C-alpha cells in the first residue's frame, strides 16, 4: 500500500463500484475505500424492482455484492474503512480511519448521500419493512394501501403526489402550520383527492412489529395544547432531506454548495454558475475545482438519487479520469 496509486475511489456504492469496474478493465488497478458500512444506501434496501435486468427483483445487498464481485474479478482492491481527509500537493494524500495514509494521482469521490431520518428506534427497526425514504424506489409496494409522508417542502409534495399512483390515500404530516414548498406544489397536492394533511404534528412512534401498522402522532392544537392520536397507515415515507457524505472534504478547498453537495464541472455548466466557473477545467467532465479530483453519484446529484443514475455518472467520471491521467 506504500505505492502511488493511479486512482483511489472513495465510496463503495453504485457510482464507485461502476467506476471501479471500468477502471480495472482499463488497467488502472483502482483502490476502492468503500466506507463503513460498505455498499451505500442499497445495502439498506430490501427489494429493488426498478433496476434493469432483474424482472423478479433483487435484494439491495445482493445487487451491491454483484457489483463488487464483478469489479474485483478484474483486479479492483478494497479497503473497508472511512476516509478522514484528502490533501492535494503534487499527489493526493488520502488518510483513512485506521490511520493509514495513501497516495494517488487521481481521486474519485463517490460517497453518496444519506436520507435524513426522524431518529426513532421504531423507525429504524422498520426500515425496509414499510418505512422508506425513496418513493420512486418503493412506491410500487404500496398498491391500494394508506401511507403517510413526513415533510413540508417541495420534495414532500412531489413524493406524496407520486405515491397517489399506487396508494389509496396519502397523508402529509408536517410539524408546522406553514409549508416550505412552493405555492404551485402545495396547490397541486391540495387538489389531489387522494392527499390529506395533518399539520402541527410529528411522528413519535412507528407502530408494528414486522411491518408498519400505524403511526403515533403528537399534535399541537391552536391553543398550544399537545395531544396524541394514532394514524392507521401501512407505510411511512420520509421526505425531510438528504445529507451528502462530504464532511471529510471541508479542508480540501473543494467547492460545496450550502447543503454540502459537491460542485463538479457538469453541474456548474448546467446550472450556469458563472461566479465560480473560472475555477473549473471544463475539458474534463465530472471534475471538481481541484485538479485530479472528480465527483460522481449522490454526493453531487441532489435531484435524482437513483442507483442507475449514480452508475452512469460513475462510469462517465472514470472515462474522464482516464483522459486526465493520459494527459498528465
C-alpha positions, 0 to 999 in steps of 0.5 A, a space after each residue: 500500500 506504500 505505492 502511488 496509486 493511479 486512482 483511489 475511489 472513495 465510496 463503495 456504492 453504485 457510482 464507485 463500484 461502476 467506476 471501479 469496474 471500468 477502471 480495472 478493465 482499463 488497467 488502472 488497478 483502482 483502490 476502492 475505500 468503500 466506507 463503513 458500512 460498505 455498499 451505500 444506501 442499497 445495502 439498506 434496501 430490501 427489494 429493488 424492482 426498478 433496476 434493469 435486468 432483474 424482472 423478479 427483483 433483487 435484494 439491495 445487498 445482493 445487487 451491491 455484492 454483484 457489483 463488487 464481485 464483478 469489479 474485483 474479478 478484474 483486479 479492483 482492491 478494497 479497503 473497508 474503512 472511512 476516509 478522514 481527509 484528502 490533501 492535494 500537493 503534487 499527489 493526493 494524500 488520502 488518510 483513512 480511519 485506521 490511520 493509514 495514509 495513501 497516495 494517488 494521482 487521481 481521486 474519485 469521490 463517490 460517497 453518496 448521500 444519506 436520507 435524513 431520518 426522524 431518529 426513532 428506534 421504531 423507525 429504524 427497526 422498520 426500515 425496509 419493512 414499510 418505512 422508506 425514504 425513496 418513493 420512486 424506489 418503493 412506491 410500487 409496494 404500496 398498491 391500494 394501501 394508506 401511507 403517510 409522508 413526513 415533510 413540508 417542502 417541495 420534495 414532500 409534495 412531489 413524493 406524496 403526489 407520486 405515491 397517489 399512483 399506487 396508494 389509496 390515500 396519502 397523508 402529509 404530516 408536517 410539524 408546522 402550520 406553514 409549508 416550505 414548498 412552493 405555492 404551485 406544489 402545495 396547490 397541486 397536492 391540495 387538489 389531489 383527492 387522494 392527499 390529506 394533511 395533518 399539520 402541527 404534528 410529528 411522528 413519535 412512534 412507528 407502530 408494528 412489529 414486522 411491518 408498519 401498522 400505524 403511526 403515533 402522532 403528537 399534535 399541537 392544537 391552536 391553543 398550544 395544547 399537545 395531544 396524541 392520536 394514532 394514524 392507521 397507515 401501512 407505510 411511512 415515507 420520509 421526505 425531510 432531506 438528504 445529507 451528502 457524505 462530504 464532511 471529510 472534504 471541508 479542508 480540501 478547498 473543494 467547492 460545496 454548495 450550502 447543503 454540502 453537495 459537491 460542485 463538479 464541472 457538469 453541474 456548474 455548466 448546467 446550472 450556469 454558475 458563472 461566479 465560480 466557473 473560472 475555477 473549473 477545467 471544463 475539458 474534463 467532465 465530472 471534475 471538481 475545482 481541484 485538479 485530479 479530483 472528480 465527483 460522481 453519484 449522490 454526493 453531487 446529484 441532489 435531484 435524482 438519487 437513483 442507483 442507475 443514475 449514480 452508475 452512469 455518472 460513475 462510469 462517465 467520471 472514470 472515462 474522464 479520469 482516464 483522459 486526465 491521467 493520459 494527459 498528465 
